[in-house]
């Protein structure tokens, strides 16, 4: 969801090219992008929008970036992504020990798409769904899981922006 982010210069998208997707999937910009396609990029962007729509619905997000959401379309997009890669457990022997390995017939990008969608299903239906929050710091467009009772923002930087804005408002009204 958070491959869309904002800073002082505006809203940014980390998934604009096939190379961006490959870097996000592998963490390595030097990886061969031949296995990641424009169709994969479109599928990930569709899934991302669906996840952001569902997060906005669950958090009752009132920010402008979350205003145009479609829950039913988002549910269908997540379900379609999950169905793309059927996975199954297999046994491997490693150092004389039996190990579980997950296998699938789908290409790596499709497996990653399905795994991301499956994790989203777990988040949106599991016990952490009540901890999902939208960050209301000025200009922020991110979502986060509130993992501490006092946590109000997605990052310390957003918390600092809120405190600085509050200080600025107070000092302007005092003077």
OpenMM code with the backbone's topology and positions (N, CA, C; nanometers):
from openmm import Vec3, app, unit

residues = "UNK UNK UNK UNK UNK UNK UNK UNK UNK UNK UNK UNK UNK UNK UNK UNK UNK UNK UNK UNK UNK UNK UNK UNK UNK UNK UNK UNK UNK UNK UNK UNK UNK UNK UNK UNK UNK UNK UNK UNK UNK UNK UNK UNK UNK UNK UNK UNK UNK UNK UNK UNK UNK UNK UNK UNK UNK UNK UNK UNK UNK UNK UNK UNK UNK UNK UNK UNK UNK UNK UNK UNK UNK UNK UNK UNK UNK UNK UNK UNK UNK UNK UNK UNK UNK UNK UNK UNK UNK UNK UNK UNK UNK UNK UNK UNK UNK UNK UNK UNK UNK UNK UNK UNK UNK UNK UNK UNK UNK UNK UNK UNK UNK UNK UNK UNK UNK UNK UNK UNK UNK UNK UNK UNK UNK UNK UNK UNK UNK UNK UNK UNK UNK UNK UNK UNK UNK UNK UNK UNK UNK UNK UNK UNK UNK UNK UNK UNK UNK UNK UNK UNK UNK UNK UNK UNK UNK UNK UNK UNK UNK UNK UNK UNK UNK UNK UNK UNK UNK UNK UNK UNK UNK UNK UNK".split()
positions = [
    Vec3(0.0823, -0.1203, 0.0000),
    Vec3(0.0000, 0.0000, 0.0000),
    Vec3(0.0856, 0.1252, 0.0000),
    Vec3(0.1984, 0.1171, 0.0660),
    Vec3(0.2765, 0.2376, 0.0882),
    Vec3(0.3853, 0.2605, -0.0155),
    Vec3(0.3657, 0.2068, -0.1369),
    Vec3(0.4544, 0.2442, -0.2462),
    Vec3(0.4074, 0.3750, -0.3090),
    Vec3(0.3002, 0.4303, -0.2556),
    Vec3(0.2591, 0.5681, -0.2813),
    Vec3(0.2905, 0.6409, -0.1521),
    Vec3(0.3659, 0.7487, -0.1608),
    Vec3(0.4070, 0.8224, -0.0411),
    Vec3(0.4193, 0.9697, -0.0759),
    Vec3(0.4341, 1.0508, 0.0263),
    Vec3(0.4394, 1.1956, 0.0041),
    Vec3(0.5538, 1.2573, 0.0823),
    Vec3(0.6029, 1.3669, 0.0296),
    Vec3(0.6964, 1.4521, 0.1022),
    Vec3(0.6612, 1.5966, 0.0688),
    Vec3(0.7482, 1.6880, 0.1008),
    Vec3(0.7176, 1.8299, 0.0787),
    Vec3(0.6950, 1.8657, -0.0679),
    Vec3(0.7521, 1.7861, -0.1574),
    Vec3(0.7361, 1.8189, -0.2991),
    Vec3(0.6150, 1.7521, -0.3626),
    Vec3(0.5414, 1.6711, -0.2877),
    Vec3(0.4189, 1.6127, -0.3397),
    Vec3(0.4087, 1.4630, -0.3179),
    Vec3(0.3123, 1.4025, -0.3856),
    Vec3(0.2872, 1.2587, -0.3754),
    Vec3(0.3733, 1.1872, -0.4786),
    Vec3(0.4348, 1.0768, -0.4377),
    Vec3(0.5250, 1.0009, -0.5245),
    Vec3(0.4763, 0.8577, -0.5387),
    Vec3(0.5148, 0.7953, -0.6482),
    Vec3(0.4765, 0.6581, -0.6784),
    Vec3(0.6033, 0.5773, -0.7034),
    Vec3(0.6279, 0.4761, -0.6213),
    Vec3(0.7466, 0.3920, -0.6371),
    Vec3(0.7291, 0.2844, -0.7428),
    Vec3(0.6108, 0.2723, -0.8005),
    Vec3(0.5855, 0.1693, -0.9011),
    Vec3(0.5391, 0.2320, -1.0326),
    Vec3(0.6276, 0.3037, -1.0986),
    Vec3(0.5898, 0.3665, -1.2253),
    Vec3(0.6440, 0.2919, -1.3463),
    Vec3(0.7493, 0.2132, -1.3285),
    Vec3(0.8075, 0.1391, -1.4404),
    Vec3(0.8267, -0.0077, -1.4020),
    Vec3(0.8496, -0.0893, -1.5023),
    Vec3(0.8781, -0.2316, -1.4773),
    Vec3(1.0047, -0.2439, -1.3918),
    Vec3(1.1031, -0.1591, -1.4177),
    Vec3(1.2263, -0.1617, -1.3390),
    Vec3(1.1983, -0.1271, -1.1926),
    Vec3(1.1089, -0.0295, -1.1695),
    Vec3(1.0704, 0.0042, -1.0317),
    Vec3(1.0103, -0.1170, -0.9615),
    Vec3(0.9231, -0.1887, -1.0306),
    Vec3(0.8610, -0.3076, -0.9718),
    Vec3(0.9666, -0.4130, -0.9402),
    Vec3(1.0571, -0.4359, -1.0322),
    Vec3(1.1620, -0.5349, -1.0094),
    Vec3(1.2468, -0.4968, -0.8889),
    Vec3(1.2820, -0.3702, -0.8790),
    Vec3(1.3597, -0.3234, -0.7639),
    Vec3(1.2815, -0.3436, -0.6350),
    Vec3(1.1543, -0.3122, -0.6365),
    Vec3(1.0717, -0.3292, -0.5162),
    Vec3(1.0615, -0.4774, -0.4789),
    Vec3(1.0456, -0.5634, -0.5773),
    Vec3(1.0335, -0.7071, -0.5504),
    Vec3(1.1636, -0.7687, -0.5007),
    Vec3(1.2758, -0.7236, -0.5564),
    Vec3(1.4034, -0.7875, -0.5254),
    Vec3(1.4919, -0.7053, -0.4343),
    Vec3(1.4661, -0.5752, -0.4269),
    Vec3(1.5521, -0.4881, -0.3494),
    Vec3(1.6844, -0.4607, -0.4191),
    Vec3(1.6957, -0.4969, -0.5460),
    Vec3(1.8211, -0.4836, -0.6193),
    Vec3(1.7932, -0.4296, -0.7579),
    Vec3(1.8355, -0.3058, -0.7835),
    Vec3(1.8085, -0.2451, -0.9136),
    Vec3(1.8891, -0.3085, -1.0259),
    Vec3(1.9910, -0.3882, -0.9936),
    Vec3(2.0733, -0.4503, -1.0971),
    Vec3(2.0158, -0.5828, -1.1459),
    Vec3(1.9096, -0.6305, -1.0825),
    Vec3(1.8509, -0.7579, -1.1211),
    Vec3(1.7911, -0.7496, -1.2605),
    Vec3(1.8033, -0.8573, -1.3364),
    Vec3(1.7484, -0.8634, -1.4720),
    Vec3(1.5968, -0.8464, -1.4651),
    Vec3(1.5435, -0.7520, -1.5411),
    Vec3(1.4003, -0.7239, -1.5388),
    Vec3(1.3241, -0.8010, -1.6450),
    Vec3(1.3922, -0.8903, -1.7150),
    Vec3(1.3265, -0.9630, -1.8240),
    Vec3(1.2094, -1.0470, -1.7751),
    Vec3(1.2112, -1.0919, -1.6509),
    Vec3(1.1025, -1.1762, -1.6015),
    Vec3(0.9851, -1.0946, -1.5489),
    Vec3(1.0039, -0.9656, -1.5268),
    Vec3(0.8948, -0.8794, -1.4813),
    Vec3(0.8443, -0.8019, -1.6014),
    Vec3(0.7134, -0.8039, -1.6218),
    Vec3(0.6547, -0.7453, -1.7423),
    Vec3(0.5666, -0.6251, -1.7106),
    Vec3(0.5251, -0.5583, -1.8147),
    Vec3(0.4306, -0.4475, -1.7991),
    Vec3(0.2982, -0.4975, -1.7416),
    Vec3(0.2590, -0.6192, -1.7762),
    Vec3(0.1364, -0.6778, -1.7196),
    Vec3(0.1520, -0.6980, -1.5692),
    Vec3(0.2710, -0.7390, -1.5246),
    Vec3(0.2966, -0.7530, -1.3806),
    Vec3(0.2836, -0.6182, -1.3112),
    Vec3(0.3415, -0.5151, -1.3730),
    Vec3(0.3328, -0.3807, -1.3161),
    Vec3(0.1870, -0.3376, -1.3024),
    Vec3(0.1095, -0.3587, -1.4066),
    Vec3(-0.0329, -0.3218, -1.4018),
    Vec3(-0.1054, -0.3999, -1.2918),
    Vec3(-0.0738, -0.5284, -1.2778),
    Vec3(-0.1382, -0.6112, -1.1746),
    Vec3(-0.1030, -0.5610, -1.0347),
    Vec3(0.0238, -0.5262, -1.0118),
    Vec3(0.0639, -0.4754, -0.8802),
    Vec3(0.0014, -0.3398, -0.8518),
    Vec3(-0.0078, -0.2545, -0.9517),
    Vec3(-0.0706, -0.1236, -0.9310),
    Vec3(-0.2201, -0.1394, -0.9010),
    Vec3(-0.2858, -0.2333, -0.9684),
    Vec3(-0.4273, -0.2610, -0.9407),
    Vec3(-0.4440, -0.3139, -0.7988),
    Vec3(-0.3577, -0.4080, -0.7599),
    Vec3(-0.3648, -0.4618, -0.6235),
    Vec3(-0.3380, -0.3521, -0.5218),
    Vec3(-0.2377, -0.2691, -0.5471),
    Vec3(-0.2063, -0.1608, -0.4531),
    Vec3(-0.3267, -0.0699, -0.4328),
    Vec3(-0.3936, -0.0307, -0.5418),
    Vec3(-0.5104, 0.0567, -0.5280),
    Vec3(-0.6209, -0.0130, -0.4502),
    Vec3(-0.6391, -0.1416, -0.4752),
    Vec3(-0.7409, -0.2173, -0.4018),
    Vec3(-0.7079, -0.2205, -0.2532),
    Vec3(-0.5819, -0.2433, -0.2191),
    Vec3(-0.5423, -0.2475, -0.0774),
    Vec3(-0.5594, -0.1112, -0.0126),
    Vec3(-0.5253, -0.0064, -0.0839),
    Vec3(-0.5433, 0.1289, -0.0293),
    Vec3(-0.6926, 0.1598, -0.0109),
    Vec3(-0.7761, 0.1158, -0.1047),
    Vec3(-0.9210, 0.1356, -0.0905),
    Vec3(-0.9741, 0.0624, 0.0327),
    Vec3(-0.9297, -0.0617, 0.0517),
    Vec3(-0.9766, -0.1384, 0.1674),
    Vec3(-0.9240, -0.0800, 0.2981),
    Vec3(-0.7987, -0.0365, 0.2988),
    Vec3(-0.7442, 0.0269, 0.4191),
    Vec3(-0.8204, 0.1553, 0.4505),
    Vec3(-0.8527, 0.2327, 0.3477),
    Vec3(-0.9293, 0.3562, 0.3676),
    Vec3(-1.0668, 0.3260, 0.4248),
    Vec3(-1.1284, 0.2183, 0.3769),
    Vec3(-1.2598, 0.1789, 0.4271),
    Vec3(-1.2502, 0.1359, 0.5738),
    Vec3(-1.1521, 0.0498, 0.6048),
    Vec3(-1.1384, -0.0002, 0.7419),
    Vec3(-1.1031, 0.1095, 0.8415),
    Vec3(-1.0214, 0.2046, 0.7989),
    Vec3(-0.9779, 0.3104, 0.8904),
    Vec3(-1.0707, 0.4314, 0.8884),
    Vec3(-1.1736, 0.4259, 0.8025),
    Vec3(-1.2639, 0.5393, 0.7843),
    Vec3(-1.1836, 0.6657, 0.7521),
    Vec3(-1.0875, 0.6490, 0.6628),
    Vec3(-0.9945, 0.7537, 0.6220),
    Vec3(-1.0688, 0.8698, 0.5577),
    Vec3(-1.0482, 0.9900, 0.6104),
    Vec3(-1.1147, 1.1090, 0.5578),
    Vec3(-1.0215, 1.1966, 0.4748),
    Vec3(-0.8983, 1.1505, 0.4498),
    Vec3(-0.8048, 1.2294, 0.3702),
    Vec3(-0.8508, 1.2322, 0.2245),
    Vec3(-0.8147, 1.3372, 0.1537),
    Vec3(-0.8570, 1.3544, 0.0148),
    Vec3(-0.8089, 1.2392, -0.0740),
    Vec3(-0.6910, 1.1866, -0.0483),
    Vec3(-0.6364, 1.0794, -0.1313),
    Vec3(-0.7177, 0.9507, -0.1197),
    Vec3(-0.7974, 0.9399, -0.0159),
    Vec3(-0.8767, 0.8186, 0.0062),
    Vec3(-1.0237, 0.8368, -0.0297),
    Vec3(-1.0593, 0.9505, -0.0830),
    Vec3(-1.2002, 0.9818, -0.1066),
    Vec3(-1.2647, 0.8964, -0.2153),
    Vec3(-1.1917, 0.8621, -0.3184),
    Vec3(-1.2485, 0.7904, -0.4328),
    Vec3(-1.2208, 0.6405, -0.4192),
    Vec3(-1.2883, 0.5763, -0.3256),
    Vec3(-1.2630, 0.4338, -0.3029),
    Vec3(-1.3855, 0.3512, -0.3389),
    Vec3(-1.3582, 0.2270, -0.3779),
    Vec3(-1.4639, 0.1361, -0.4198),
    Vec3(-1.4378, 0.0007, -0.3535),
    Vec3(-1.5060, -0.0245, -0.2449),
    Vec3(-1.4820, -0.1450, -0.1659),
    Vec3(-1.5092, -0.2725, -0.2448),
    Vec3(-1.6183, -0.2782, -0.3173),
    Vec3(-1.6529, -0.4013, -0.3891),
    Vec3(-1.5510, -0.4333, -0.4980),
    Vec3(-1.5091, -0.3322, -0.5724),
    Vec3(-1.4070, -0.3524, -0.6747),
    Vec3(-1.2758, -0.3957, -0.6104),
    Vec3(-1.2433, -0.3376, -0.4947),
    Vec3(-1.1197, -0.3720, -0.4239),
    Vec3(-1.1204, -0.5165, -0.3768),
    Vec3(-1.2318, -0.5619, -0.3233),
    Vec3(-1.2424, -0.7012, -0.2784),
    Vec3(-1.2219, -0.7953, -0.3962),
    Vec3(-1.2827, -0.7664, -0.5086),
    Vec3(-1.2665, -0.8515, -0.6267),
    Vec3(-1.1218, -0.8515, -0.6755),
    Vec3(-1.0575, -0.7370, -0.6733),
    Vec3(-0.9173, -0.7292, -0.7187),
    Vec3(-0.8253, -0.8096, -0.6279),
    Vec3(-0.8463, -0.8033, -0.4974),
    Vec3(-0.7636, -0.8811, -0.4040),
    Vec3(-0.7878, -1.0300, -0.4257),
    Vec3(-0.9129, -1.0685, -0.4372),
    Vec3(-0.9438, -1.2102, -0.4592),
    Vec3(-0.8854, -1.2600, -0.5912),
    Vec3(-0.8898, -1.1789, -0.6950),
    Vec3(-0.8327, -1.2188, -0.8241),
    Vec3(-0.6818, -1.2367, -0.8124),
    Vec3(-0.6170, -1.1494, -0.7377),
    Vec3(-0.4717, -1.1601, -0.7201),
    Vec3(-0.4345, -1.2846, -0.6406),
    Vec3(-0.5096, -1.3135, -0.5361),
    Vec3(-0.4804, -1.4320, -0.4534),
    Vec3(-0.4919, -1.5600, -0.5358),
    Vec3(-0.5880, -1.5651, -0.6273),
    Vec3(-0.6112, -1.6861, -0.7077),
    Vec3(-0.5037, -1.7107, -0.8130),
    Vec3(-0.4186, -1.6133, -0.8410),
    Vec3(-0.3244, -1.6271, -0.9518),
    Vec3(-0.2123, -1.7270, -0.9291),
    Vec3(-0.1781, -1.7542, -0.8081),
    Vec3(-0.0662, -1.8465, -0.7843),
    Vec3(-0.1058, -1.9488, -0.6783),
    Vec3(-0.1391, -2.0640, -0.7236),
    Vec3(-0.1678, -2.1726, -0.6302),
    Vec3(-0.0335, -2.2231, -0.5786),
    Vec3(-0.0218, -2.2319, -0.4484),
    Vec3(0.1021, -2.2801, -0.3871),
    Vec3(0.0723, -2.4052, -0.3059),
    Vec3(0.1734, -2.4842, -0.2865),
    Vec3(0.1578, -2.6053, -0.2071),
    Vec3(0.2868, -2.6330, -0.1324),
    Vec3(0.2751, -2.6993, -0.0186),
    Vec3(0.3959, -2.7334, 0.0581),
    Vec3(0.4637, -2.8571, 0.0000),
    Vec3(0.5942, -2.8613, 0.0105),
    Vec3(0.6711, -2.9792, -0.0276),
    Vec3(0.7787, -3.0027, 0.0765),
    Vec3(0.8277, -3.1246, 0.0785),
    Vec3(0.9370, -3.1586, 0.1681),
    Vec3(1.0696, -3.1491, 0.0943),
    Vec3(1.1689, -3.0968, 0.1632),
    Vec3(1.3071, -3.0958, 0.1165),
    Vec3(1.3923, -3.1578, 0.2263),
    Vec3(1.5062, -3.2054, 0.1889),
    Vec3(1.6035, -3.2530, 0.2877),
    Vec3(1.7207, -3.1571, 0.2820),
    Vec3(1.7499, -3.0950, 0.3946),
    Vec3(1.8593, -2.9990, 0.4038),
    Vec3(1.9432, -3.0336, 0.5248),
    Vec3(2.0697, -3.0616, 0.5028),
    Vec3(2.1612, -3.1026, 0.6103),
    Vec3(2.1060, -3.2217, 0.6887),
    Vec3(2.0456, -3.3150, 0.6170),
    Vec3(1.9920, -3.4350, 0.6799),
    Vec3(1.8603, -3.4161, 0.7523),
    Vec3(1.8059, -3.2954, 0.7500),
    Vec3(1.6799, -3.2650, 0.8186),
    Vec3(1.5695, -3.2404, 0.7163),
    Vec3(1.4483, -3.2804, 0.7518),
    Vec3(1.3334, -3.2502, 0.6671),
    Vec3(1.2953, -3.1040, 0.6863),
    Vec3(1.2740, -3.0351, 0.5750),
    Vec3(1.2351, -2.8935, 0.5771),
    Vec3(1.1128, -2.8753, 0.4881),
    Vec3(1.0303, -2.7826, 0.5270),
    Vec3(0.9137, -2.7478, 0.4464),
    Vec3(0.9545, -2.6402, 0.3466),
    Vec3(0.9102, -2.6547, 0.2229),
    Vec3(0.9340, -2.5571, 0.1172),
    Vec3(0.8010, -2.5335, 0.0473),
    Vec3(0.7727, -2.4097, 0.0154),
    Vec3(0.6514, -2.3761, -0.0581),
    Vec3(0.6855, -2.3682, -0.2062),
    Vec3(0.6021, -2.4303, -0.2897),
    Vec3(0.6250, -2.4365, -0.4335),
    Vec3(0.5018, -2.3852, -0.5069),
    Vec3(0.5254, -2.3298, -0.6264),
    Vec3(0.4161, -2.2840, -0.7130),
    Vec3(0.4629, -2.2920, -0.8574),
    Vec3(0.3683, -2.3035, -0.9483),
    Vec3(0.4004, -2.3066, -1.0908),
    Vec3(0.4102, -2.1674, -1.1522),
    Vec3(0.3592, -2.0685, -1.0857),
    Vec3(0.3519, -1.9336, -1.1423),
    Vec3(0.4893, -1.8674, -1.1457),
    Vec3(0.5069, -1.7687, -1.2349),
    Vec3(0.6316, -1.6920, -1.2384),
    Vec3(0.6529, -1.6164, -1.1062),
    Vec3(0.7772, -1.5761, -1.0772),
    Vec3(0.8071, -1.5092, -0.9490),
    Vec3(0.7204, -1.3862, -0.9205),
    Vec3(0.6977, -1.3003, -1.0190),
    Vec3(0.6175, -1.1801, -0.9944),
    Vec3(0.4731, -1.2165, -0.9600),
    Vec3(0.4193, -1.3163, -1.0241),
    Vec3(0.2820, -1.3597, -0.9948),
    Vec3(0.2741, -1.4197, -0.8555),
    Vec3(0.3746, -1.4971, -0.8162),
    Vec3(0.3777, -1.5518, -0.6797),
    Vec3(0.3838, -1.4401, -0.5768),
    Vec3(0.4656, -1.3376, -0.6048),
    Vec3(0.4760, -1.2244, -0.5121),
    Vec3(0.3445, -1.1478, -0.5039),
    Vec3(0.2780, -1.1300, -0.6167),
    Vec3(0.1487, -1.0624, -0.6189),
    Vec3(0.0473, -1.1396, -0.5339),
    Vec3(0.0384, -1.2696, -0.5555),
    Vec3(-0.0560, -1.3527, -0.4802),
    Vec3(-0.0217, -1.3540, -0.3321),
    Vec3(0.1074, -1.3614, -0.2992),
    Vec3(0.1488, -1.3620, -0.1581),
    Vec3(0.1145, -1.2293, -0.0910),
    Vec3(0.1344, -1.1190, -0.1621),
    Vec3(0.0997, -0.9876, -0.1086),
    Vec3(-0.0500, -0.9781, -0.0837),
    Vec3(-0.1291, -1.0251, -0.1790),
    Vec3(-0.2749, -1.0235, -0.1623),
    Vec3(-0.3175, -1.1124, -0.0459),
    Vec3(-0.2542, -1.2288, -0.0309),
    Vec3(-0.2884, -1.3195, 0.0791),
    Vec3(-0.2550, -1.2560, 0.2139),
    Vec3(-0.1413, -1.1869, 0.2220),
    Vec3(-0.1069, -1.1175, 0.3458),
    Vec3(-0.2080, -1.0069, 0.3760),
    Vec3(-0.2560, -0.9414, 0.2722),
    Vec3(-0.3571, -0.8374, 0.2913),
    Vec3(-0.4872, -0.8973, 0.3439),
    Vec3(-0.5259, -1.0133, 0.2908),
    Vec3(-0.6458, -1.0808, 0.3414),
    Vec3(-0.6287, -1.1084, 0.4904),
    Vec3(-0.5109, -1.1579, 0.5291),
    Vec3(-0.4847, -1.1844, 0.6711),
    Vec3(-0.4911, -1.0566, 0.7539),
    Vec3(-0.4328, -0.9472, 0.7020),
    Vec3(-0.4349, -0.8204, 0.7755),
    Vec3(-0.5767, -0.7674, 0.7897),
    Vec3(-0.6509, -0.7639, 0.6784),
    Vec3(-0.7833, -0.7028, 0.6801),
    Vec3(-0.8886, -0.7859, 0.7525),
    Vec3(-0.8632, -0.9146, 0.7751),
    Vec3(-0.9610, -1.0002, 0.8433),
    Vec3(-0.9109, -1.0518, 0.9775),
    Vec3(-0.7852, -1.0316, 1.0073),
    Vec3(-0.7259, -1.0843, 1.1301),
    Vec3(-0.7372, -0.9873, 1.2465),
    Vec3(-0.6755, -1.0235, 1.3578),
    Vec3(-0.6860, -0.9405, 1.4782),
    Vec3(-0.6202, -0.8031, 1.4655),
    Vec3(-0.5232, -0.7881, 1.3753),
    Vec3(-0.4565, -0.6588, 1.3591),
    Vec3(-0.5384, -0.5576, 1.2805),
    Vec3(-0.6508, -0.5987, 1.2231),
    Vec3(-0.7300, -0.5042, 1.1426),
    Vec3(-0.7766, -0.3852, 1.2254),
    Vec3(-0.8003, -0.4070, 1.3551),
    Vec3(-0.8445, -0.2959, 1.4404),
    Vec3(-0.7297, -0.2013, 1.4738),
    Vec3(-0.6060, -0.2426, 1.4430),
    Vec3(-0.4895, -0.1587, 1.4692),
    Vec3(-0.4444, -0.0813, 1.3455),
    Vec3(-0.5076, -0.1064, 1.2312),
    Vec3(-0.4716, -0.0375, 1.1079),
    Vec3(-0.5153, 0.1083, 1.1178),
    Vec3(-0.4257, 0.1991, 1.0801),
    Vec3(-0.4529, 0.3421, 1.0890),
    Vec3(-0.4067, 0.4132, 0.9625),
    Vec3(-0.4696, 0.5250, 0.9342),
    Vec3(-0.4223, 0.6194, 0.8334),
    Vec3(-0.3395, 0.7233, 0.9075),
    Vec3(-0.2285, 0.7635, 0.8495),
    Vec3(-0.1448, 0.8667, 0.9119),
    Vec3(-0.2004, 1.0035, 0.8724),
    Vec3(-0.2381, 1.0809, 0.9741),
    Vec3(-0.2961, 1.2126, 0.9490),
    Vec3(-0.1957, 1.3264, 0.9667),
    Vec3(-0.0672, 1.2946, 0.9577),
    Vec3(0.0326, 1.4014, 0.9588),
    Vec3(0.0148, 1.4843, 0.8318),
    Vec3(0.0508, 1.6125, 0.8363),
    Vec3(0.0335, 1.6974, 0.7178),
    Vec3(0.1009, 1.6376, 0.5944),
    Vec3(0.0223, 1.6177, 0.4894),
    Vec3(0.0744, 1.5692, 0.3631),
    Vec3(0.1011, 1.4203, 0.3536),
    Vec3(0.0855, 1.3448, 0.4606),
    Vec3(0.1152, 1.2014, 0.4567),
    Vec3(-0.0016, 1.1250, 0.3946),
    Vec3(0.0324, 1.0187, 0.3205),
    Vec3(-0.0690, 0.9358, 0.2551),
    Vec3(-0.0541, 0.7886, 0.2935),
    Vec3(0.0239, 0.7592, 0.3979),
    Vec3(0.0550, 0.6213, 0.4348),
    Vec3(-0.0444, 0.5625, 0.5344),
    Vec3(-0.0435, 0.4299, 0.5403),
    Vec3(-0.1169, 0.3522, 0.6401),
    Vec3(-0.0162, 0.2777, 0.7250),
    Vec3(-0.0536, 0.2459, 0.8481),
    Vec3(0.0363, 0.1729, 0.9369),
    Vec3(-0.0446, 0.0917, 1.0369),
    Vec3(0.0220, -0.0052, 1.0993),
    Vec3(-0.0386, -0.0833, 1.2063),
    Vec3(0.0103, -0.0233, 1.3379),
    Vec3(-0.0826, 0.0176, 1.4208),
    Vec3(-0.0503, 0.0817, 1.5485),
    Vec3(0.0016, -0.0254, 1.6439),
    Vec3(0.1346, -0.0335, 1.6548),
    Vec3(0.1967, -0.1391, 1.7337),
    Vec3(0.2348, -0.0948, 1.8744),
    Vec3(0.1978, 0.0271, 1.9110),
    Vec3(0.2217, 0.0777, 2.0458),
    Vec3(0.1035, 0.1665, 2.0822),
    Vec3(0.0567, 0.1601, 2.2066),
    Vec3(-0.0633, 0.2374, 2.2446),
    Vec3(-0.0528, 0.3881, 2.2188),
    Vec3(0.0685, 0.4438, 2.2246),
    Vec3(0.0837, 0.5878, 2.2059),
    Vec3(0.1171, 0.6273, 2.0629),
    Vec3(0.1298, 0.5302, 1.9749),
    Vec3(0.1667, 0.5611, 1.8367),
    Vec3(0.0486, 0.6246, 1.7633),
    Vec3(0.0744, 0.7398, 1.7001),
    Vec3(-0.0304, 0.8115, 1.6279),
    Vec3(0.0029, 0.8353, 1.4815),
    Vec3(0.1312, 0.8188, 1.4444),
    Vec3(0.1728, 0.8494, 1.3083),
    Vec3(0.2526, 0.7321, 1.2526),
    Vec3(0.2700, 0.7307, 1.1214),
    Vec3(0.3376, 0.6186, 1.0565),
    Vec3(0.4868, 0.6147, 1.0861),
    Vec3(0.5458, 0.7289, 1.1173),
    Vec3(0.6906, 0.7342, 1.1392),
    Vec3(0.7248, 0.8491, 1.2345),
    Vec3(0.8447, 0.8458, 1.2916),
    Vec3(0.8878, 0.9597, 1.3738),
    Vec3(0.8911, 1.0906, 1.2954),
    Vec3(0.9238, 1.0843, 1.1665),
    Vec3(0.9269, 1.2065, 1.0850),
    Vec3(0.7888, 1.2713, 1.0782),
    Vec3(0.6848, 1.1894, 1.0620),
    Vec3(0.5490, 1.2457, 1.0590),
    Vec3(0.5121, 1.3038, 1.1949),
    Vec3(0.5492, 1.2368, 1.3017),
    Vec3(0.5246, 1.2899, 1.4355),
    Vec3(0.5939, 1.4245, 1.4547),
    Vec3(0.7166, 1.4360, 1.4069),
    Vec3(0.7897, 1.5630, 1.4170),
    Vec3(0.7206, 1.6723, 1.3368),
    Vec3(0.6684, 1.6380, 1.2171),
    Vec3(0.5972, 1.7385, 1.1368),
    Vec3(0.4735, 1.7886, 1.2098),
    Vec3(0.4006, 1.6986, 1.2751),
    Vec3(0.2809, 1.7385, 1.3488),
    Vec3(0.3191, 1.8301, 1.4647),
    Vec3(0.4223, 1.7923, 1.5390),
    Vec3(0.4653, 1.8755, 1.6524),
    Vec3(0.5168, 2.0117, 1.6048),
    Vec3(0.5914, 2.0140, 1.4949),
    Vec3(0.6421, 2.1414, 1.4418),
    Vec3(0.5267, 2.2296, 1.3951),
    Vec3(0.4286, 2.1711, 1.3288),
    Vec3(0.3123, 2.2490, 1.2831),
    Vec3(0.2354, 2.3047, 1.4020),
    Vec3(0.2198, 2.2241, 1.5070),
    Vec3(0.1494, 2.2687, 1.6274),
    Vec3(0.2261, 2.3845, 1.6926),
    Vec3(0.3577, 2.3714, 1.7012),
    Vec3(0.4409, 2.4782, 1.7587),
    Vec3(0.4298, 2.6058, 1.6748),
    Vec3(0.4346, 2.5910, 1.5441),
    Vec3(0.4251, 2.7059, 1.4550),
    Vec3(0.2903, 2.7776, 1.4732),
    Vec3(0.1814, 2.6996, 1.4816),
    Vec3(0.0480, 2.7601, 1.5021),
    Vec3(0.0422, 2.8364, 1.6342),
    Vec3(0.0975, 2.7754, 1.7399),
    Vec3(0.0959, 2.8423, 1.8706),
    Vec3(0.1785, 2.9692, 1.8700),
    Vec3(0.2969, 2.9634, 1.8106),
    Vec3(0.3840, 3.0815, 1.8119),
    Vec3(0.3272, 3.1920, 1.7242),
    Vec3(0.2552, 3.1597, 1.6198),
    Vec3(0.1924, 3.2620, 1.5350),
    Vec3(0.0764, 3.3283, 1.6085),
    Vec3(-0.0026, 3.2512, 1.6849),
    Vec3(-0.1179, 3.3096, 1.7544),
    Vec3(-0.0724, 3.3851, 1.8798),
    Vec3(0.0401, 3.3452, 1.9390),
    Vec3(0.0907, 3.4153, 2.0577),
    Vec3(0.1502, 3.5502, 2.0210),
    Vec3(0.2082, 3.5607, 1.9016),
    Vec3(0.2762, 3.6833, 1.8600),
    Vec3(0.1831, 3.7744, 1.7921),
] * unit.nanometer
topology = app.Topology()
chain = topology.addChain("A")
for resn in residues:
    res = topology.addResidue(resn, chain)
    for name in ("N", "CA", "C"):
        topology.addAtom(name, app.Element.getBySymbol(name[0]), res)
